[in-house]
Amino acid sequence: MTELANEIRVIIDTEGPMPFDRFMELCLAHPKHGYYITRDPFGADGDFVTAPEISQMFGELIGLWAAHVWSTMDYPERLQLVELGPGRGTLMADALRACRVAPEFLAAIEVTMVETSPILRERQQEALADCGVPVSWAFGLDDVPEGPLIVIANEFFDALPVRHFVRAHDGWCEKLIGNGADGRFFAGMAANPEPLIRADAPLGSILEIGAVSHQYMNALAIKIAEFGGAALVIDYGHTQTCLGDTVQALWRHQPISPLEAPGECDVTAHVDFASLARAAEASGALVSGPVKQASFLTQIGLHHRADALKRRADPAQSLDIDRALARLTATEPEAGAGGKPVPGMGALFKAMAITSSNVPPPPGFEPDGY
């Protein structure tokens, strides 16, 4: 049993069974034993690989995307370029390197990395040590300086906790995590239903609600609407709110029960882009998308960038570029963790832009039959 599991058992013994969203939050962000607090989870030696680690092209194109959006904002003299959950800093390092072709943009920006993990902050500081622009770190949106801003959120919202409600005979009862006699955790249901949920569904259906994601997007959209700018959200998820349990846990690239090793495995949920869009629009911002990642990256120049890199590459490097291109844009089902077929990354992942009223729809969101 992990150290965090022991602490959670004590909490449950003291306070009673806990909602799943609290359990998930403790697993990921406990100040001493949380998954993201205690390790660098990225890459082949970690538990998962993200797009910036697959290819430099991903971050480069997002950097140029941000520079273009800045130009449509009428070139503000000062701009906060913010990344939420920036991993190792790979995306931002690639983005800033690509933006050397836009020196006026680099001269205008101050970078803020929103990160809670001390280990990942160190990785980010190493990656951005010679980036040539001012960089600071923040623990949350409230710490980001006021003013025009462009926000990048790649695989950020999937790590925010979700609530689960199960359809019972008398309504929707919240999933609660309890202590089993065998030392393991188990999932049960609250005795009384949630009176505010009126949706109809078959018995046993699961309603997954990303309340924290909704609140975070609300706060982000308020800043964008007030100060001007844009946010780019890229994550895996669905375009319409639907029923079902999408929570998954990974340990060393293999699936594991979210209840099995608290603090030792990554726990995430598919992003409900429709819910995020509703939160953004309710806060006065405009929404473009979501569109498939394959469409977004293609429209902002991924294939052209790959061709340019291959012109200076040897045969082995060219093969690596082709493999990265195929992985980022794949839309056909492929083998996922444990061999279970999942949509290719280019279809599973979606991109959505949030903008203030004075910013036109950004590149990558032109109608393409999505």
Long-range contacts (C-beta under 8 A, 24 or more apart in sequence): 1-183, 2-33, 2-261, 2-262, 2-263, 2-264, 3-33, 3-263, 4-30, 4-33, 4-34, 4-262, 4-263, 4-264, 5-185, 5-261, 5-262, 5-263, 7-33, 8-177, 8-185, 8-262, 9-179, 9-185, 12-177, 12-178, 12-179, 13-179, 17-176, 17-177, 17-178, 17-188, 18-176, 18-177, 19-163, 19-174, 19-175, 19-176, 19-177, 20-161, 20-162, 20-163, 20-164, 20-174, 20-175, 20-176, 20-177, 20-187, 20-247, 21-161, 21-162, 21-163, 21-211, 21-212, 22-161, 23-177, 23-185, 23-259, 23-262, 24-161, 24-162, 24-247, 24-258, 24-267, 24-269, 25-161, 25-212, 26-262, 26-263, 27-258, 27-262, 27-263, 27-265, 27-267, 28-159, 28-161, 28-266, 28-267, 29-116, 30-263, 33-262, 33-263, 34-263, 35-263, 35-264, 35-265, 35-266, 35-267, 36-116, 36-117, 36-120, 36-159, 37-116, 37-117, 37-118, 37-119, 38-119, 38-263, 39-119, 40-88, 40-119, 40-120, 40-123, 41-266, 42-87, 42-88, 47-250, 47-251, 47-252, 47-253, 47-265, 47-266, 48-250, 48-253, 48-266, 50-87, 50-154, 50-155, 51-91, 51-154, 51-155, 51-234, 51-293, 51-328, 51-345, 51-349, 52-87, 52-88, 52-90, 52-91, 52-94, 52-154, 53-87, 53-88, 53-90, 54-324, 54-327, 54-328, 55-321, 55-324, 55-325, 55-328, 56-94, 57-302, 57-305, 57-306, 57-309, 57-321, 57-324, 57-325, 57-328, 58-91, 58-94, 58-297, 58-328, 59-90, 59-91, 59-92, 59-93, 59-94, 59-95, 59-98, 60-94, 60-95, 60-97, 60-98, 60-305, 61-98, 61-297, 61-300, 61-301, 61-302, 61-305, 62-91, 62-95, 62-152, 62-154, 62-232, 63-94, 63-95, 63-96, 63-97, 63-98, 63-99, 64-95, 64-98, 64-99, 64-101, 64-102, 64-300, 64-301, 65-232, 65-300, 65-362, 65-363, 65-364, 66-95, 66-99, 66-105, 66-150, 66-152, 66-232, 67-99, 67-102, 67-105, 68-362, 68-363, 69-150, 69-229, 69-230, 69-355, 69-359, 69-362, 69-363, 70-105, 70-108, 70-109, 70-150, 71-105, 72-359, 72-360, 72-362, 73-148, 73-228, 73-229, 73-230, 73-358, 73-359, 75-104, 75-108, 76-108, 76-147, 76-148, 76-228, 77-108, 78-108, 78-110, 78-147, 78-148, 79-108, 79-109, 79-110, 79-147, 79-148, 79-149, 79-150, 79-229, 80-109, 80-110, 80-111, 80-112, 80-144, 80-145, 80-147, 80-148, 80-149, 80-150, 80-229, 81-109, 81-110, 81-111, 81-112, 81-149, 81-150, 81-152, 82-111, 82-112, 82-113, 82-114, 82-144, 82-149, 82-150, 82-151, 82-152, 83-111, 83-112, 83-113, 83-114, 83-151, 83-152, 83-153, 83-154, 84-114, 84-151, 84-152, 84-153, 84-156, 85-114, 85-115, 85-153, 85-154, 85-155, 85-156, 85-159, 86-113, 86-114, 86-115, 86-120, 86-124, 87-120, 87-123, 87-124, 87-154, 87-155, 88-120, 88-123, 88-124, 88-127, 89-113, 89-123, 89-124, 89-125, 89-126, 89-127, 89-128, 90-127, 91-152, 91-154, 92-124, 92-127, 92-128, 92-131, 92-152, 93-127, 93-128, 93-131, 95-152, 96-128, 96-131, 96-132, 96-133, 97-131, 106-132, 106-133, 109-133, 110-134, 110-135, 110-136, 110-145, 111-135, 111-136, 112-136, 112-137, 112-138, 112-143, 112-144, 112-145, 113-137, 113-138, 114-138, 114-139, 114-140, 114-141, 114-143, 114-144, 115-139, 141-216, 141-219, 141-220, 141-223, 144-223, 146-227, 147-227, 148-227, 148-228, 148-229, 149-223, 149-224, 149-227, 149-228, 149-229, 150-229, 150-230, 150-231, 150-232, 151-220, 151-224, 151-229, 151-230, 151-231, 151-232, 152-231, 152-232, 153-231, 153-232, 153-233, 153-234, 153-235, 154-234, 154-235, 155-234, 155-235, 155-236, 156-233, 156-235, 157-210, 157-213, 157-216, 157-217, 157-233, 157-235, 157-237, 157-271, 157-276, 158-235, 158-236, 158-237, 158-268, 158-269, 158-270, 158-271, 159-266, 159-267, 159-268, 160-210, 160-212, 160-213, 160-216, 161-212, 162-208, 162-209, 162-210, 162-211, 162-212, 162-213, 162-247, 162-269, 163-208, 163-209, 163-210, 163-211, 164-206, 164-207, 164-208, 164-209, 164-245, 164-247, 165-194, 165-197, 165-206, 165-207, 165-209, 166-204, 166-205, 166-206, 166-207, 167-201, 167-202, 167-203, 167-204, 167-205, 167-206, 167-207, 168-193, 168-203, 169-203, 171-195, 171-197, 172-197, 172-199, 172-207, 175-206, 177-259, 184-259, 184-260, 185-259, 185-262, 186-259, 187-259, 201-243, 205-243, 205-244, 206-243, 206-244, 206-245, 207-243, 208-243, 208-244, 208-245, 208-246, 208-247, 208-269, 208-272, 210-269, 210-271, 210-272, 210-275, 213-271, 213-272, 213-275, 213-276, 213-279, 214-275, 214-276, 214-278, 214-279, 215-279, 217-276, 217-279, 217-280, 217-283, 217-354, 218-279, 218-280, 218-282, 218-283, 220-280, 220-354, 221-279, 221-280, 221-281, 221-282, 221-283, 221-284, 221-285, 221-354, 222-283, 222-284, 222-285, 224-285, 224-354, 224-355, 224-356, 225-283, 225-284, 225-285, 225-356, 225-357, 227-356, 228-356, 228-358, 228-359, 229-355, 229-356, 229-359, 230-353, 230-354, 230-355, 230-356, 230-359, 230-362, 231-353, 231-354, 231-355, 232-351, 232-352, 232-353, 232-362, 233-271, 233-273, 233-276, 233-351, 233-352, 233-353, 233-354, 234-293, 234-296, 234-349, 234-350, 234-351, 235-271, 235-349, 235-350, 236-270, 236-271, 236-348, 236-349, 236-350, 237-270, 237-271, 237-272, 237-273, 237-350, 238-270, 238-271, 238-272, 238-273, 238-274, 239-273, 239-274, 239-290, 239-350, 240-274, 241-272, 241-274, 241-275, 246-270, 248-337, 250-337, 253-337, 254-337, 254-338, 255-337, 255-338, 255-340, 271-350, 273-350, 273-352, 276-352, 277-352, 280-354, 284-357, 285-354, 285-355, 285-356, 285-357, 286-354, 286-355, 286-356, 286-357, 286-359, 286-361, 287-352, 287-353, 287-354, 287-355, 288-352, 288-353, 288-355, 288-361, 288-362, 288-365, 289-350, 289-351, 289-352, 289-353, 289-365, 290-350, 290-351, 290-352, 291-350, 291-351, 291-352, 291-364, 291-365, 291-368, 291-370, 292-331, 292-346, 292-347, 292-349, 292-350, 292-351, 292-370, 293-328, 293-329, 293-345, 293-346, 293-347, 293-348, 293-349, 293-350, 293-351, 294-328, 294-329, 294-330, 294-331, 294-344, 294-346, 294-347, 295-351, 295-364, 295-368, 295-370, 296-351, 296-364, 296-365, 297-328, 297-329, 297-346, 297-364, 298-329, 299-363, 299-364, 299-365, 299-366, 299-368, 300-363, 300-364, 302-328, 302-329
